[in-house]
Amino acid sequence: HQQHQQQQQQQPQQQQQQQWANVNAAVMGCGAAPAAPAASSFGAPAAAGAGSGLPSGLTVAGCDHATIGVIVRGDFVLHSQNHNKPVYKKTVQVDGLDVMLYFWDERDGANFCGWWFGPKVGGDQVWCYHPDKASPYPPASGWKILYNGPVDQTLSVTPRWGNAPAASAGPAVPNLNQTRMQQQQALLEQQRKAELLKRQQQLTMAQDLQKKRLEEQAKQTATL
């Protein structure tokens, strides 16, 4: 009976360990990281300003990753709080997704404690990670691409306090769907031009062949 009780107590712990076992493999395609099973303290908007000591906004710049850079670059505003630290939200969506920057504590293990970029607080998709546990707001540098990827030395997070204007993080970032459509249209235009050139070449060859035949016929008529 005691053995049966011990097995029942171990089952939730084993399930949680299994849920987090493949986190690295899950995120290594701009894809999934296991959703945090513990309850979040995601709450009401945090107070901004000099009294709170928290930046009212952030500007994210840099990032060499072609896909993730488009997602995380831009301006963020103080949105709420999670696990007693601020949550920031990008001012514009990317490809229909919110971009959140939030902190997760050690309730699911020290390896998952730190700051995260993702479309949802505590969600199953992550773009960047920073293991800093002490900073009261997102660190300025040292961010990893995905969960266990390399540190991107170019990615920077610059805080703003009060009514400070947003710093420019570069040109406006187009919607990813719009970018894909533009690329497809450019490819179709290239294919159309190539097909038109091919037809013109075929027509020129046919005209040259017809001209030679007429010349040969004229020669044969002259000899007769």
KEFI-966077 format. One line per field, with one value per residue (C-alpha): residue number from 1; x, y, z. Coordinates in steps of 0.05 Angstrom, whole numbers, plus 32768, in hexadecimal, padded with zeros to 4 digits. Layout:
N
pos = (NUM / ...)
px = (X / ...)
py = (Y / ...)
pz = (Z / ...)
END
This chain:
224
pos = (1 / 2 / 3 / 4 / 5 / 6 / 7 / 8 / 9 / 10 / 11 / 12 / 13 / 14 / 15 / 16 / 17 / 18 / 19 / 20 / 21 / 22 / 23 / 24 / 25 / 26 / 27 / 28 / 29 / 30 / 31 / 32 / 33 / 34 / 35 / 36 / 37 / 38 / 39 / 40 / 41 / 42 / 43 / 44 / 45 / 46 / 47 / 48 / 49 / 50 / 51 / 52 / 53 / 54 / 55 / 56 / 57 / 58 / 59 / 60 / 61 / 62 / 63 / 64 / 65 / 66 / 67 / 68 / 69 / 70 / 71 / 72 / 73 / 74 / 75 / 76 / 77 / 78 / 79 / 80 / 81 / 82 / 83 / 84 / 85 / 86 / 87 / 88 / 89 / 90 / 91 / 92 / 93 / 94 / 95 / 96 / 97 / 98 / 99 / 100 / 101 / 102 / 103 / 104 / 105 / 106 / 107 / 108 / 109 / 110 / 111 / 112 / 113 / 114 / 115 / 116 / 117 / 118 / 119 / 120 / 121 / 122 / 123 / 124 / 125 / 126 / 127 / 128 / 129 / 130 / 131 / 132 / 133 / 134 / 135 / 136 / 137 / 138 / 139 / 140 / 141 / 142 / 143 / 144 / 145 / 146 / 147 / 148 / 149 / 150 / 151 / 152 / 153 / 154 / 155 / 156 / 157 / 158 / 159 / 160 / 161 / 162 / 163 / 164 / 165 / 166 / 167 / 168 / 169 / 170 / 171 / 172 / 173 / 174 / 175 / 176 / 177 / 178 / 179 / 180 / 181 / 182 / 183 / 184 / 185 / 186 / 187 / 188 / 189 / 190 / 191 / 192 / 193 / 194 / 195 / 196 / 197 / 198 / 199 / 200 / 201 / 202 / 203 / 204 / 205 / 206 / 207 / 208 / 209 / 210 / 211 / 212 / 213 / 214 / 215 / 216 / 217 / 218 / 219 / 220 / 221 / 222 / 223 / 224)
px = (8000 / 8039 / 805B / 801B / 8016 / 805F / 8052 / 8015 / 803F / 8077 / 804A / 803E / 8088 / 809B / 8068 / 8084 / 80CB / 80B6 / 8092 / 80D2 / 8103 / 8103 / 8101 / 8140 / 812B / 80E6 / 80FC / 8135 / 8109 / 80EB / 80B7 / 809F / 80BA / 8090 / 805A / 8067 / 8038 / 8039 / 8008 / 8020 / 801B / 800C / 7FE3 / 7FCE / 7FFA / 8036 / 8040 / 8072 / 809A / 80D0 / 80AC / 80A9 / 80F2 / 80DB / 80E5 / 80A4 / 80BC / 80F5 / 8114 / 8130 / 8163 / 8196 / 818E / 81B1 / 817D / 8156 / 8113 / 8116 / 8135 / 80F7 / 80CC / 80EF / 810A / 80E0 / 80C2 / 80A1 / 8075 / 806A / 802E / 8025 / 804D / 805D / 8081 / 808B / 80B0 / 8098 / 807C / 8087 / 8060 / 8075 / 804D / 803C / 802C / 8058 / 8035 / 7FF6 / 801B / 8028 / 8071 / 8079 / 80B7 / 80AE / 80D0 / 80C6 / 80DD / 80FA / 80B8 / 80C6 / 8110 / 814C / 815A / 8119 / 8121 / 8130 / 8115 / 80F1 / 80D8 / 8099 / 8053 / 8033 / 804A / 805D / 8049 / 8065 / 808B / 80CA / 80F9 / 8130 / 8146 / 8171 / 8183 / 818B / 8163 / 8176 / 8167 / 8125 / 8118 / 8132 / 817E / 819F / 81C9 / 81DD / 819D / 819C / 8177 / 8141 / 814A / 818E / 81AA / 81E7 / 81EB / 81DC / 820E / 81E8 / 81A5 / 819A / 8162 / 8161 / 8133 / 810A / 80EE / 80B3 / 809E / 80E1 / 80D6 / 80E1 / 8125 / 8126 / 8135 / 813D / 810B / 80C4 / 80BD / 808B / 8059 / 8078 / 803D / 8045 / 8090 / 8081 / 804E / 807F / 80B4 / 8083 / 806E / 80B7 / 80C3 / 8086 / 809D / 80E2 / 80C2 / 8094 / 80CF / 80F7 / 80BD / 80B3 / 80FD / 80FA / 80BE / 80E1 / 811E / 80F3 / 80D0 / 8112 / 812C / 80EC / 80F2 / 813B / 8129 / 80F0 / 811E / 8152 / 811D / 8105 / 814C / 8157 / 8116 / 812B / 816E / 814D / 811C / 8155 / 817C / 8140)
py = (8000 / 8031 / 801F / 802F / 8073 / 8083 / 8072 / 80A0 / 80D8 / 80CE / 80CF / 811B / 8128 / 80F7 / 8116 / 815B / 8143 / 8122 / 8161 / 8189 / 8154 / 8167 / 81B2 / 81BE / 8192 / 81B1 / 81F9 / 81EF / 8201 / 8242 / 8213 / 81F8 / 81F9 / 81D4 / 81FE / 820C / 81E0 / 820A / 8243 / 8287 / 82C7 / 82EC / 8327 / 836F / 83A4 / 83B5 / 83FD / 8424 / 8461 / 847A / 8461 / 8419 / 8417 / 83F1 / 8408 / 841E / 83FF / 83DB / 83DE / 839E / 83A3 / 8377 / 832A / 8307 / 82D0 / 82DD / 82C6 / 82D5 / 8319 / 832F / 8317 / 8335 / 8377 / 83B4 / 83DB / 83BC / 83DB / 83C6 / 8398 / 8372 / 8347 / 82FD / 82DB / 831F / 833D / 8369 / 834F / 8378 / 8374 / 8388 / 83C3 / 839E / 8356 / 832D / 82FD / 8302 / 82F0 / 8319 / 831E / 831B / 8323 / 8305 / 82E3 / 829C / 8287 / 8245 / 8222 / 81F3 / 81EC / 821A / 820B / 822C / 826A / 82AA / 82DA / 82C3 / 82DE / 82BA / 82C6 / 82B5 / 82BA / 8273 / 8258 / 821F / 8249 / 8271 / 829B / 82B4 / 82A4 / 82C4 / 829E / 82DD / 82D4 / 8313 / 834B / 8370 / 837B / 835A / 835A / 8386 / 834F / 8306 / 82EA / 82A4 / 8294 / 8261 / 823D / 821C / 823F / 826D / 82B1 / 82E8 / 831F / 8351 / 834B / 8385 / 839A / 83E4 / 83FB / 843C / 8460 / 848E / 84B0 / 84A6 / 849F / 845B / 8452 / 843D / 83F3 / 83FA / 83FD / 83E7 / 839B / 8381 / 834B / 8306 / 82F2 / 8332 / 8323 / 82DD / 82F6 / 8329 / 82F3 / 82C6 / 82FF / 830F / 82C5 / 82C2 / 8301 / 82E2 / 82A3 / 82CB / 82F3 / 82B3 / 8292 / 82D0 / 82D1 / 8287 / 8292 / 82CC / 82A1 / 8269 / 829B / 82B7 / 8271 / 8260 / 82A0 / 8292 / 824B / 8264 / 8297 / 8261 / 8235 / 826F / 827E / 8235 / 8233 / 8272 / 8254 / 8214 / 823D / 8266 / 8229 / 820E)
pz = (8000 / 8011 / 7FD0 / 7FAA / 7FCC / 7FBB / 7F71 / 7F70 / 7F8F / 7F5C / 7F1F / 7F1C / 7F26 / 7EEF / 7EC0 / 7ECD / 7EC1 / 7E81 / 7E6A / 7E70 / 7E5A / 7E10 / 7E16 / 7DEE / 7DB4 / 7DB4 / 7DAD / 7D7A / 7D3F / 7D57 / 7D71 / 7DB2 / 7DF7 / 7E2B / 7E4A / 7E93 / 7EBC / 7EFA / 7F06 / 7EF0 / 7F18 / 7ED7 / 7EEE / 7EE7 / 7EC6 / 7EEF / 7F04 / 7EDA / 7EE9 / 7F17 / 7F55 / 7F3D / 7F26 / 7EE8 / 7EA0 / 7E80 / 7E3F / 7E1B / 7DD6 / 7DBA / 7D82 / 7D5F / 7D5B / 7D22 / 7D1B / 7CDA / 7CF5 / 7D3F / 7D34 / 7D0E / 7D47 / 7D83 / 7D68 / 7D79 / 7DB2 / 7DF0 / 7E25 / 7E6E / 7E6B / 7EAD / 7EDD / 7EE4 / 7F1E / 7F3F / 7F04 / 7ECA / 7E89 / 7E49 / 7E09 / 7DC3 / 7DA9 / 7D68 / 7D59 / 7D2A / 7CFB / 7D26 / 7D66 / 7DA5 / 7DBA / 7E06 / 7E30 / 7E76 / 7EB1 / 7ECA / 7F10 / 7F29 / 7F37 / 7EFB / 7F08 / 7F08 / 7EBE / 7EAA / 7ED5 / 7EB0 / 7E7C / 7E3D / 7DFB / 7DE4 / 7DC9 / 7E0C / 7E55 / 7E6A / 7E25 / 7DFD / 7DCA / 7DD9 / 7DAE / 7DDE / 7E25 / 7E5A / 7E9A / 7EC5 / 7F05 / 7F2C / 7EFB / 7F0C / 7EC1 / 7E80 / 7E79 / 7E45 / 7E24 / 7E27 / 7E07 / 7DEB / 7DAB / 7DBC / 7DFE / 7DF8 / 7DBB / 7DB6 / 7DD6 / 7DA2 / 7DB1 / 7D86 / 7DA9 / 7DD9 / 7E07 / 7E19 / 7E51 / 7E50 / 7E8C / 7E92 / 7E52 / 7E2E / 7DE3 / 7DC4 / 7DA5 / 7D5D / 7D55 / 7D0A / 7CD1 / 7CDC / 7CDB / 7CA9 / 7CB9 / 7CAA / 7C7F / 7C57 / 7C4F / 7C36 / 7C05 / 7BEA / 7BE2 / 7BBD / 7B8F / 7B80 / 7B70 / 7B43 / 7B1F / 7B13 / 7AF8 / 7ACA / 7AAE / 7AA4 / 7A7F / 7A54 / 7A41 / 7A30 / 7A02 / 79E0 / 79D4 / 79B8 / 798A / 7972 / 7963 / 793D / 7914 / 7903 / 78EE / 78C2 / 78A3 / 7892 / 7873 / 7847 / 7832 / 781F / 77F8 / 77D3 / 77C1 / 77A7 / 777D / 775F / 774A / 7725)
END
